[in-house]
Amino acid sequence: MRVTNSFYSAIEDLIALFYPNTCIICGENLLKKEECICTLCLYKLPKTDCFKQQENSLSKLFWGRVRLQNAVALYQFHKDGGLQKLIHELKYKRGKDVGVFLGKQLGYALKESSYFRNIDYIFPIPLHPKKEKLRGYNQSKYIAKGIQEILQVKINTRSLIRVENTDSQTRKKRFSRWENMMNSFTIREPKTLQHTHILLIDDVVTTGATLEACAQKLLEIDGVRVSISTIAVA
């Protein structure tokens, strides 16, 4: 007997009846085509104006620190807001689906921007192997996967390596973060990256010390250009 798509759809509806997917932010049941959060909560997330101009609130954060092509963040991070719930789910509750979902939202915005049409590689910010093993995953890799679905650009997780297992950055001030991150990264086979445009990906940028350290290391390679894109800026 041939199993039809309508049969699978009926099974999915039955499962959803007893085990409904709920919005991470408001807790309401999700509709069939909604992912992670409902359409209303997605609409309410506070978008930045970063994609409208190259000189934006995020790019100015790096002025005088590192030479970037572009720097954009999709959302403005507010404490106790809906986005904080998403980021917490992403970083601390094995929210791989959340990472891909947010990555796709970022990917849509990047695709519409004229500044990101010549990207050669997507580089998720690496965790130290010990930290990644402890957490179980690197959230930036899943954000990168979501972006890849939209932009169809290769993800590179081999070339940029974290060699220092630095302390948590959360409570450090800007200079302390910068001091903590310098020399924390190294490049494997740098010649393969010569004359490429690399998009660095992270979840939330506060002082930008981690992204700055990665960008500085990549810019040591002949002809490399670096852009930065994050889910949110604090």
SEFI-171858 format. One record per residue (C-alpha): x, y, z negated; residue number from 1; residue in one letter. Coordinates in steps of 0.001 Angstrom, whole numbers, always signed. Layout:
! residues N
{c1:X	c2:Y	c3:Z	i:NUM	aa:a}
...
***
This chain:
! residues 234
{c1:+0	c2:+0	c3:+0	i:1	aa:m}
{c1:+1368	c2:+3411	c3:+987	i:2	aa:r}
{c1:+1645	c2:+5859	c3:-1906	i:3	aa:v}
{c1:+570	c2:+9354	c3:-830	i:4	aa:t}
{c1:+1728	c2:+12759	c3:-2006	i:5	aa:n}
{c1:-1725	c2:+13354	c3:-3488	i:6	aa:s}
{c1:-1207	c2:+10303	c3:-5725	i:7	aa:f}
{c1:+2072	c2:+11716	c3:-7068	i:8	aa:y}
{c1:+398	c2:+15087	c3:-7547	i:9	aa:s}
{c1:-2386	c2:+13449	c3:-9562	i:10	aa:a}
{c1:+182	c2:+11684	c3:-11770	i:11	aa:i}
{c1:+2009	c2:+14978	c3:-12343	i:12	aa:e}
{c1:-1270	c2:+16656	c3:-13308	i:13	aa:d}
{c1:-2028	c2:+13839	c3:-15736	i:14	aa:l}
{c1:+1400	c2:+14108	c3:-17376	i:15	aa:i}
{c1:+1021	c2:+17881	c3:-17614	i:16	aa:a}
{c1:-2315	c2:+17421	c3:-19357	i:17	aa:l}
{c1:-760	c2:+15483	c3:-22238	i:18	aa:f}
{c1:+2766	c2:+16942	c3:-22144	i:19	aa:y}
{c1:+2373	c2:+20497	c3:-20857	i:20	aa:p}
{c1:+5385	c2:+22623	c3:-19982	i:21	aa:n}
{c1:+5264	c2:+25872	c3:-21893	i:22	aa:t}
{c1:+6821	c2:+29270	c3:-21335	i:23	aa:c}
{c1:+10035	c2:+29659	c3:-23356	i:24	aa:i}
{c1:+9167	c2:+33281	c3:-24108	i:25	aa:i}
{c1:+5415	c2:+33386	c3:-24860	i:26	aa:c}
{c1:+4603	c2:+29695	c3:-25391	i:27	aa:g}
{c1:+1702	c2:+29608	c3:-22922	i:28	aa:e}
{c1:+1277	c2:+26597	c3:-20636	i:29	aa:n}
{c1:+3056	c2:+26958	c3:-17308	i:30	aa:l}
{c1:+1294	c2:+26634	c3:-13979	i:31	aa:l}
{c1:+2453	c2:+23932	c3:-11577	i:32	aa:k}
{c1:+4918	c2:+26103	c3:-9624	i:33	aa:k}
{c1:+6256	c2:+28051	c3:-12606	i:34	aa:e}
{c1:+9666	c2:+27175	c3:-14064	i:35	aa:e}
{c1:+10864	c2:+27805	c3:-17628	i:36	aa:c}
{c1:+8845	c2:+30997	c3:-18097	i:37	aa:i}
{c1:+5485	c2:+32217	c3:-16851	i:38	aa:c}
{c1:+5122	c2:+34752	c3:-14053	i:39	aa:t}
{c1:+4018	c2:+37505	c3:-16445	i:40	aa:l}
{c1:+7046	c2:+37076	c3:-18716	i:41	aa:c}
{c1:+9340	c2:+36993	c3:-15685	i:42	aa:l}
{c1:+7829	c2:+40255	c3:-14477	i:43	aa:y}
{c1:+8387	c2:+41868	c3:-17897	i:44	aa:k}
{c1:+12117	c2:+41094	c3:-18063	i:45	aa:l}
{c1:+13984	c2:+44441	c3:-17966	i:46	aa:p}
{c1:+15825	c2:+44607	c3:-14634	i:47	aa:k}
{c1:+18807	c2:+46910	c3:-14167	i:48	aa:t}
{c1:+19401	c2:+49246	c3:-11222	i:49	aa:d}
{c1:+22810	c2:+47667	c3:-10549	i:50	aa:c}
{c1:+21918	c2:+46257	c3:-7122	i:51	aa:f}
{c1:+20873	c2:+49658	c3:-5750	i:52	aa:k}
{c1:+24318	c2:+51269	c3:-5928	i:53	aa:q}
{c1:+27947	c2:+50220	c3:-6307	i:54	aa:q}
{c1:+28612	c2:+52785	c3:-9036	i:55	aa:e}
{c1:+26277	c2:+51378	c3:-11664	i:56	aa:n}
{c1:+26239	c2:+50861	c3:-15427	i:57	aa:s}
{c1:+28165	c2:+47573	c3:-15223	i:58	aa:l}
{c1:+30764	c2:+48588	c3:-12650	i:59	aa:s}
{c1:+31609	c2:+51670	c3:-14719	i:60	aa:k}
{c1:+32416	c2:+49390	c3:-17657	i:61	aa:l}
{c1:+35431	c2:+48108	c3:-15699	i:62	aa:f}
{c1:+36697	c2:+51418	c3:-14338	i:63	aa:w}
{c1:+40392	c2:+51840	c3:-15139	i:64	aa:g}
{c1:+40625	c2:+48246	c3:-16366	i:65	aa:r}
{c1:+40484	c2:+45983	c3:-13324	i:66	aa:v}
{c1:+40023	c2:+46509	c3:-9566	i:67	aa:r}
{c1:+36673	c2:+45009	c3:-8570	i:68	aa:l}
{c1:+34756	c2:+45033	c3:-5303	i:69	aa:q}
{c1:+31356	c2:+45025	c3:-6985	i:70	aa:n}
{c1:+29877	c2:+44350	c3:-10417	i:71	aa:a}
{c1:+26180	c2:+43729	c3:-11061	i:72	aa:v}
{c1:+23928	c2:+42409	c3:-13819	i:73	aa:a}
{c1:+20333	c2:+41381	c3:-13193	i:74	aa:l}
{c1:+18806	c2:+42277	c3:-16571	i:75	aa:y}
{c1:+19392	c2:+44631	c3:-19476	i:76	aa:q}
{c1:+19850	c2:+42626	c3:-22681	i:77	aa:f}
{c1:+17850	c2:+43811	c3:-25700	i:78	aa:h}
{c1:+18060	c2:+42168	c3:-29101	i:79	aa:k}
{c1:+14877	c2:+40276	c3:-30046	i:80	aa:d}
{c1:+13534	c2:+40608	c3:-26500	i:81	aa:g}
{c1:+12256	c2:+37854	c3:-24241	i:82	aa:g}
{c1:+15593	c2:+37570	c3:-22470	i:83	aa:l}
{c1:+17312	c2:+36791	c3:-25767	i:84	aa:q}
{c1:+15126	c2:+33688	c3:-26097	i:85	aa:k}
{c1:+16168	c2:+32558	c3:-22633	i:86	aa:l}
{c1:+19867	c2:+33158	c3:-23299	i:87	aa:i}
{c1:+19667	c2:+31341	c3:-26645	i:88	aa:h}
{c1:+18007	c2:+28368	c3:-24913	i:89	aa:e}
{c1:+20681	c2:+28485	c3:-22223	i:90	aa:l}
{c1:+23690	c2:+28583	c3:-24542	i:91	aa:k}
{c1:+22693	c2:+26601	c3:-27616	i:92	aa:y}
{c1:+19846	c2:+24208	c3:-26761	i:93	aa:k}
{c1:+21238	c2:+22427	c3:-23709	i:94	aa:r}
{c1:+19123	c2:+24600	c3:-21429	i:95	aa:g}
{c1:+20552	c2:+23434	c3:-18118	i:96	aa:k}
{c1:+17223	c2:+24015	c3:-16353	i:97	aa:d}
{c1:+17198	c2:+27562	c3:-17722	i:98	aa:v}
{c1:+20665	c2:+28133	c3:-16272	i:99	aa:g}
{c1:+19611	c2:+27022	c3:-12793	i:100	aa:v}
{c1:+16389	c2:+29051	c3:-13029	i:101	aa:f}
{c1:+18193	c2:+32248	c3:-14057	i:102	aa:l}
{c1:+20861	c2:+31580	c3:-11433	i:103	aa:g}
{c1:+18197	c2:+31463	c3:-8736	i:104	aa:k}
{c1:+16745	c2:+34797	c3:-9901	i:105	aa:q}
{c1:+20249	c2:+36270	c3:-9696	i:106	aa:l}
{c1:+20756	c2:+34621	c3:-6308	i:107	aa:g}
{c1:+17625	c2:+36266	c3:-4865	i:108	aa:y}
{c1:+18889	c2:+39693	c3:-5953	i:109	aa:a}
{c1:+22388	c2:+39035	c3:-4565	i:110	aa:l}
{c1:+20951	c2:+37880	c3:-1241	i:111	aa:k}
{c1:+19025	c2:+41128	c3:-835	i:112	aa:e}
{c1:+22122	c2:+43228	c3:-1579	i:113	aa:s}
{c1:+24389	c2:+44322	c3:+1270	i:114	aa:s}
{c1:+27424	c2:+44167	c3:-1054	i:115	aa:y}
{c1:+27485	c2:+40361	c3:-1406	i:116	aa:f}
{c1:+27277	c2:+39039	c3:+2154	i:117	aa:r}
{c1:+30897	c2:+37924	c3:+2483	i:118	aa:n}
{c1:+31452	c2:+35790	c3:-632	i:119	aa:i}
{c1:+33751	c2:+32781	c3:-98	i:120	aa:d}
{c1:+33497	c2:+31101	c3:-3522	i:121	aa:y}
{c1:+31408	c2:+31238	c3:-6669	i:122	aa:i}
{c1:+33537	c2:+30895	c3:-9810	i:123	aa:f}
{c1:+31708	c2:+30197	c3:-13082	i:124	aa:p}
{c1:+33681	c2:+31430	c3:-16089	i:125	aa:i}
{c1:+35359	c2:+28269	c3:-17479	i:126	aa:p}
{c1:+35136	c2:+27095	c3:-21067	i:127	aa:l}
{c1:+38097	c2:+25453	c3:-22741	i:128	aa:h}
{c1:+37707	c2:+21657	c3:-22320	i:129	aa:p}
{c1:+37391	c2:+21167	c3:-26098	i:130	aa:k}
{c1:+34636	c2:+23766	c3:-26344	i:131	aa:k}
{c1:+32798	c2:+22389	c3:-23324	i:132	aa:e}
{c1:+32954	c2:+18881	c3:-24775	i:133	aa:k}
{c1:+31613	c2:+20143	c3:-28097	i:134	aa:l}
{c1:+28730	c2:+22046	c3:-26458	i:135	aa:r}
{c1:+28119	c2:+19336	c3:-23878	i:136	aa:g}
{c1:+28062	c2:+21639	c3:-20851	i:137	aa:y}
{c1:+29163	c2:+25013	c3:-19510	i:138	aa:n}
{c1:+26131	c2:+27259	c3:-19054	i:139	aa:q}
{c1:+27867	c2:+29347	c3:-16369	i:140	aa:s}
{c1:+28151	c2:+26267	c3:-14135	i:141	aa:k}
{c1:+24367	c2:+25900	c3:-14117	i:142	aa:y}
{c1:+23895	c2:+29596	c3:-13377	i:143	aa:i}
{c1:+26309	c2:+29099	c3:-10471	i:144	aa:a}
{c1:+24262	c2:+26122	c3:-9226	i:145	aa:k}
{c1:+21144	c2:+28280	c3:-9141	i:146	aa:g}
{c1:+22974	c2:+30980	c3:-7188	i:147	aa:i}
{c1:+24347	c2:+28374	c3:-4788	i:148	aa:q}
{c1:+20812	c2:+27173	c3:-3993	i:149	aa:e}
{c1:+19974	c2:+30643	c3:-2716	i:150	aa:i}
{c1:+23262	c2:+31881	c3:-1197	i:151	aa:l}
{c1:+24607	c2:+28545	c3:+105	i:152	aa:q}
{c1:+28148	c2:+29442	c3:-1027	i:153	aa:v}
{c1:+30635	c2:+26891	c3:-2390	i:154	aa:k}
{c1:+31157	c2:+26642	c3:-6164	i:155	aa:i}
{c1:+34785	c2:+26339	c3:-7280	i:156	aa:n}
{c1:+35315	c2:+24858	c3:-10761	i:157	aa:t}
{c1:+38869	c2:+23574	c3:-10160	i:158	aa:r}
{c1:+41023	c2:+26626	c3:-9528	i:159	aa:s}
{c1:+40413	c2:+28816	c3:-12600	i:160	aa:l}
{c1:+41457	c2:+27004	c3:-15775	i:161	aa:i}
{c1:+41082	c2:+28053	c3:-19391	i:162	aa:r}
{c1:+44278	c2:+27159	c3:-21238	i:163	aa:v}
{c1:+43665	c2:+28844	c3:-24595	i:164	aa:e}
{c1:+40791	c2:+27848	c3:-26887	i:165	aa:n}
{c1:+40128	c2:+31393	c3:-28111	i:166	aa:t}
{c1:+38057	c2:+32333	c3:-31138	i:167	aa:d}
{c1:+34432	c2:+33394	c3:-30705	i:168	aa:s}
{c1:+34153	c2:+36834	c3:-29118	i:169	aa:q}
{c1:+30784	c2:+37709	c3:-30632	i:170	aa:t}
{c1:+31924	c2:+39793	c3:-33614	i:171	aa:r}
{c1:+35127	c2:+41235	c3:-32185	i:172	aa:k}
{c1:+35582	c2:+44839	c3:-31108	i:173	aa:k}
{c1:+36706	c2:+45723	c3:-27571	i:174	aa:r}
{c1:+40492	c2:+45808	c3:-28075	i:175	aa:f}
{c1:+40390	c2:+42629	c3:-30180	i:176	aa:s}
{c1:+38424	c2:+40866	c3:-27442	i:177	aa:r}
{c1:+40864	c2:+42018	c3:-24786	i:178	aa:w}
{c1:+43848	c2:+40895	c3:-26903	i:179	aa:e}
{c1:+42096	c2:+37589	c3:-27567	i:180	aa:n}
{c1:+41531	c2:+36857	c3:-23872	i:181	aa:m}
{c1:+44714	c2:+37921	c3:-22088	i:182	aa:m}
{c1:+46782	c2:+34920	c3:-20962	i:183	aa:n}
{c1:+43865	c2:+32586	c3:-21705	i:184	aa:s}
{c1:+43486	c2:+31590	c3:-18046	i:185	aa:f}
{c1:+45666	c2:+30140	c3:-15316	i:186	aa:t}
{c1:+45198	c2:+29381	c3:-11604	i:187	aa:i}
{c1:+45631	c2:+25976	c3:-9991	i:188	aa:r}
{c1:+46922	c2:+25982	c3:-6372	i:189	aa:e}
{c1:+46633	c2:+29762	c3:-5884	i:190	aa:p}
{c1:+47682	c2:+29618	c3:-2213	i:191	aa:k}
{c1:+44347	c2:+27991	c3:-1327	i:192	aa:t}
{c1:+42581	c2:+31153	c3:-2516	i:193	aa:l}
{c1:+44614	c2:+33717	c3:-578	i:194	aa:q}
{c1:+42555	c2:+36361	c3:+1267	i:195	aa:h}
{c1:+39216	c2:+35212	c3:-160	i:196	aa:t}
{c1:+36362	c2:+37069	c3:-1840	i:197	aa:h}
{c1:+35464	c2:+35472	c3:-5192	i:198	aa:i}
{c1:+32245	c2:+35982	c3:-7150	i:199	aa:l}
{c1:+32806	c2:+35541	c3:-10898	i:200	aa:l}
{c1:+29722	c2:+34396	c3:-12819	i:201	aa:i}
{c1:+28851	c2:+34698	c3:-16506	i:202	aa:d}
{c1:+25702	c2:+34846	c3:-18611	i:203	aa:d}
{c1:+25931	c2:+38062	c3:-20671	i:204	aa:v}
{c1:+28608	c2:+40754	c3:-20555	i:205	aa:v}
{c1:+29213	c2:+42940	c3:-23610	i:206	aa:t}
{c1:+32718	c2:+44455	c3:-23550	i:207	aa:t}
{c1:+33704	c2:+42510	c3:-20412	i:208	aa:g}
{c1:+36990	c2:+41218	c3:-21877	i:209	aa:a}
{c1:+36559	c2:+37641	c3:-20613	i:210	aa:t}
{c1:+35565	c2:+38716	c3:-17111	i:211	aa:l}
{c1:+38416	c2:+41238	c3:-17037	i:212	aa:e}
{c1:+40969	c2:+38569	c3:-17999	i:213	aa:a}
{c1:+39706	c2:+36187	c3:-15298	i:214	aa:c}
{c1:+39626	c2:+38911	c3:-12648	i:215	aa:a}
{c1:+43142	c2:+40094	c3:-13484	i:216	aa:q}
{c1:+44468	c2:+36560	c3:-13121	i:217	aa:k}
{c1:+42713	c2:+36041	c3:-9770	i:218	aa:l}
{c1:+43918	c2:+39390	c3:-8446	i:219	aa:l}
{c1:+47505	c2:+38192	c3:-8801	i:220	aa:e}
{c1:+46827	c2:+36066	c3:-5693	i:221	aa:i}
{c1:+47686	c2:+37654	c3:-2341	i:222	aa:d}
{c1:+44657	c2:+39224	c3:-634	i:223	aa:g}
{c1:+42060	c2:+38125	c3:-3178	i:224	aa:v}
{c1:+39025	c2:+40329	c3:-3812	i:225	aa:r}
{c1:+36853	c2:+39851	c3:-6892	i:226	aa:v}
{c1:+33240	c2:+40739	c3:-7600	i:227	aa:s}
{c1:+31330	c2:+40082	c3:-10812	i:228	aa:i}
{c1:+27723	c2:+39079	c3:-11357	i:229	aa:s}
{c1:+25994	c2:+38271	c3:-14649	i:230	aa:t}
{c1:+22512	c2:+37494	c3:-15841	i:231	aa:i}
{c1:+22528	c2:+40399	c3:-18291	i:232	aa:a}
{c1:+24521	c2:+43326	c3:-19622	i:233	aa:v}
{c1:+24311	c2:+44223	c3:-23299	i:234	aa:a}
***
